[in-house]
């Protein structure tokens, strides 16, 4: 479902400098209405600066920003038809949940009665019906975050902005609230731009992920595409740990490539590979590990750690030390023993280095 109020977002050759420092050199991107798009990347990559420019809290040094087809590049924040959810929640501690949600509505010219009625509707939307009388201190962290989301949604913005919205929650509560946010976005169909440095969070909530590096788009796509077909070693490692292994592409056969790793040959999706030296990104869970010497890449167990539902190994091979996650917890290979490594059909991709 696409909300009729949901707006598109377009950045056209946007540049942002702070004195002599260029935070965003030349950024172009487009976000479709009714989608949840995550800006993901390490600290200092430009994702928060991008969000602040979209919110009107910073202005570009060059380029254009459009929301719903309207040029908002130099408009102040209160004229942009966006709402923002901050990582600190920014709730007023002396106001109950209903009054916190109604705060922006009061400023919009609605009567006090209309604002409170709409605030109650907003609280019901986020699963907090009947809790409007509670002060923030009487709510859990997850409930406070939902109040902050309700406060943003009742203003019916074209775009909802979420800046690290789960960073103050513990791990279990983060899983719960991210599910709530995703379900709410899909049910109501609003456009959302979500900023996080947490890869798992981005995979869980997004229609599309834009990975940023040094103020630029390093790769953009659906979560599954980015995880299973990273374009570079940076993307492969950032989207979940990956072993980057030197290999040789010895031949291309349709959509597959024949690669050689040491003396071991294997077929993988070719992508845009050409014959010659290459690199292979291999997820830790995509390596099949067996005891002793056999058909595959020879290795030697350097370290093992039992972690309940899986065992983590470090294995020395001719192409370097590889990190492996093995769910065969009923047998743990001893340190210093020989092992044979093979590759599963998923979780491996040829990449550019």
N, C-alpha and C positions, 0 to 999 in steps of 0.2 A: 504493500500500500504506500503510495506517495501522497503526503500531505499537500493540499493545494497551496498552502502558504510556504512550503519548503522552497528554499532558493538555491540556485547554483552558486559556485564560487570560482572565480577565475583570477589568476595572477598572470600578468603579461610583462615579462622582462623586468621583474621587480628587483631593485637594488637597494641595499640598506647599509649605510656606513655610520660609524660612530667615531668621529674625528678621522684619524688616519687608518683606523681599522675597518675593513670591509667584512661585515657579518654575512651578508647575502650578496653574492656577486651578480647573479643574473638568474632569477627564479621564474619559471613559467610552469603553471599547473592548472588543472581544471577538475572540479568536483561536481558530480551530477547531483541534482536535487533528490532528496529522499534517501541518500546513502550515508553511511558512517565511514569516514575516511580517517585513518590514523597517520599522524606524522610521527615517525619513529627514528631514533638515532641516538648516538652517544652524546654526552654532555658537550656543549659547545658547537653542535652541528648546525644550529640555526632554527630548530623547530619551534622553540618558544618565541623567538623574535618574529618568526612567520605568523604565529598565532596572535601575537600582540599587534602586529600590523593589520591583521584581519579584524581584530576587535576595535581598532582605532586608538589603541594606547601608544602606538608608535606610528610614524608616517614614513613611507618609502622615500628614499633619496632620489629614486627614478623609477619609471614604470607605472603600471596601472593595476588597481584591484577593483574587481566588479563583483557585486552580490546581487543575484537575481537579475543580471543584465544591466544593473545600474552602476555607474562609476562612483565609487565611494572613496577613492584614493585619499582625498584630503578632508573628508567629512569627519567631524568629531564622533566619539564613541556613541553618544546618545542619539545620533541620527542615522545609525547604520542598520537597525533592525536585526541586531544579534544579541544574544545573551550569553554570559560566561559563567561557568562553574569552576571555582578556584580550588586548588588542592587543600587550602586551609578552611574550606567551607564558607568562611566570612559571614557566619551567622551572628546576629546581635544577641548577646547572652541574656539581656534583660527582657527580650521579647519572646513570647511563646512561638511555637512553630507556625501557627496560623498567621500571626502578625509578621513574622519573618517572610513568609511567602507573599503576603499582601503588600509588602513594603514598596515594591516597584509599581504595583497597581495603584496605590495611594497617590503616587507622583504622576500617574497617567491621567488623572482627572475623574476616575470612578468614585462614586460615593463610598463611604466606609462600609455600608451594608453590602453593596455589590462587590467590593474588593474582597470582603471576608467570605462571601459565597463562592467567589471564583477561587480563592485560596483553598477553601475546603475541597473544591473539585480537584485542584492540583494535588493536594495531599492524597486524595483517594486514588488519583492516577498512579502515584508511586507507592501505593500500598500502605499509606499511613492514615487511612480514614479513622476518625474518632480520636486522633492523637494531637489535634491542633492546639490543645490547651497546655501541652507540655513545654517546658523550657528546654533549650538545647542541652543543659547539664543533666536533664532527666531522660535523654535519648542516648542510644548507643552510637558509636562512630558511624556505623552503616546507616542508621536512621537519620543522623545529622546530614550525611551526604545526600540522602534522598530528599530531605527538606531543601537543600541547596539546588538540587535538580528541579524540584517542583517550583521553586521561586523563579528559576530561569524559564521554565516551560510555560507558566501562566501568562507570560508576556507575549506568547505566541510569536517568537522570533522566526525570521527566515532561516537562520542558522544558529545552532547551539554549539558553543565552544566549550571544550572540557580540557583544562590544564592540569595534567597529572592528578586526576580526580581521586585516585585510590591510594596515593602514596602514603597517607597517614593511617591506613588500615592494616591490621595484621593479615597474614597470608590467607587464612580461612575466610575472613570477612571480605577480602579483596575478591576472592572467587565468587562469593555470593553477590556482591554489589555489581561486579562487572556483568554478571548474568542478568541482573535486574536492569541495568542500563541498556544492554543489547536488546532484551525483550521489549522494553519500553520504546526504543527507537524503531524497532520493526513493527510494533503494533500501531504507533502513532504516525510513522512515516516522515519524521522530520529529518532535515539535513544536520549532520553532526560532524565537527572536526575535533578530533581527539588527539591530544599530545601525551606521549609516554616514552620512557626509555626502556620499558619492560616488554621484551619480545613476546612472552607468553600472553600477556594482557592484550597486546596488539593482535595476535593470532586469534584470540577468543572473541573479540568484539567487532572486528572490521569487515566491511565489504571490500575495502581496498586499503593497502598500506603503501605509504610513500616513505621510503627510507632516505634520510638525508645525511649528507657528509660534506663538511666544509661549506655549508650554505647552499648546496646544490642537491638536486634529486639524483641519488645514486641508482635507484631502481624503484619502479612502481608496479603494483599488480595485486592480484588476489592473494590472500594469505597462503594458500596452498601452492600457488605458482612460485612465490618467492622462496618458500621453504624447500620445495622439491627441485626448482630450477633456478638457483641463484646465478646471477650474471658475473659475479666476481668473488674472489677470496674474502673480501670485506663483507659482502652480503652473506655468504655462506656461514662465516663465523659469527656474524652479528645476529642472524636469524636462528640461533641455536648452534651449539658447538659442532664444529666440523673438523675432520682431519683433511688437510690439503696435501695431496700426494703427487709428486712428479710422475708423469707417465709419458708414453709415446703413442700417438694415434698412428697405427700401422695401416689402416684402411677404412674407407667409408662404404657402407652397404645400405643404400636407401636411408632410412631414418636412424640407423644404428652405426656406431663406430666400433671398430676392433682396436682395443688398446692393450699395451704391454706395460706391466708394472714389474720391474725386475725380470724374472723369467716366467712370470704368470700372465696369461692373456685372458681378456674378458670383454664382453660386449656391453655397451652402454648407449643411451640415447645420444645421437650425434650433435643435436642442436646446430650450432654454426661452426662446428669444429672442422679443421682441415688437417691433413696428414702432417705429422711432425711432433715436436715437443709440446706438451700440454700439461695441465694440472687437473686433478680430479678431486672434487669435494665429496667426502664420504662421512655421513652421519655416524656417530658412535654406535647406534643400534643397527646400522646397515651392514655390519661386518659379522659374518658367521665364523665362530671360533670353534675349532675342534682340537682335541689333544693329539700330540704326536706329529710325525711328518706324513704328509699326504699330498694330494693334488691341490695346489694353491700357493699362496704366498707364505713362505716360511717365516716363523717368528719364535720369539723366546719370551716367556712371561717375566716381566720385571717387577710387577706389583699387582696385588688384587685386594679389593675391599668389598665385603659383603654388606649390602644396604637394604636387606629385607626382601624386596621383590625383584632385585637385580644385583648383579655383581659388576663392579667396575674394574677394568684391567688396563694396565699399561704394558704394551707388547713391543719389543724391539724387533725391527725388520730391516731389510736392506734399503728401504725407502724412508727410514726414520722411525721414531717411536710413535705408535698409534694408540689412541684412547678408544676403548671399546666398552659398550654397555651390553651385557649378556643376561638374559632373563632365565637362563638355565641354572637356577640356584641350587638344584639338587646335586650338582657336581661343580666343584670349584677347582680350577686347574692350579696346581702348586707353583709357587715362584721358582724360577730357573728351569722350568720344564719346557720342552719343545711344543710348539703349537702350529696349526695350519690355519690360515685366514682365507676366507672367500667372501664374495660380495653378494648381498641380496639384490633383488630386482628393483627395489625402491630405496630412495635415500642417497643416491649417488648421482653426480652431475659433472660433466666437463665444464670448466669455468675459465675465464680469463684471469690472469694474475695481476 
